């Protein structure tokens, strides 16, 4: 449920940021948390992470529902952190690759050759031929004539 809500909020923030809902989500999900994090020290963030991990041990003593809820919350948090890291790495790698190709062009004074795309060959089409399976018209005509 929470994952779907965050997914919808992300889609709205990404593609519809100028709508009223997009601006509201931006202020409550981005601006206010960033202001709070700017006030936090490193010790506060470490303490928060220790509490999140310790929640697993406390939940193991309680009801099974709490164990599943705690495990799910922590796994969603870790998954989102890993996705953010991968997306940031890909974005940086793309910019580094673009900078490297531009620098190579500048140094060598020649354009980079790109692989030519294969062009599709148009096959000539033939008109359909009459076959033994496709002679229904003649049979109907001969049956009506008789």
ZIMO-V683563 format. One record per helix or strand of 2 or more residues. SS is the DSSP state (a for helix, b for strand). FROM is the first residue (numbers start at 0). TO is the last residue. If there is no record, write none. Layout:
SS:FROM:TO  SS:FROM:TO
This chain:
a:1:14  a:19:38  a:41:60  a:63:107  a:131:133  a:135:144
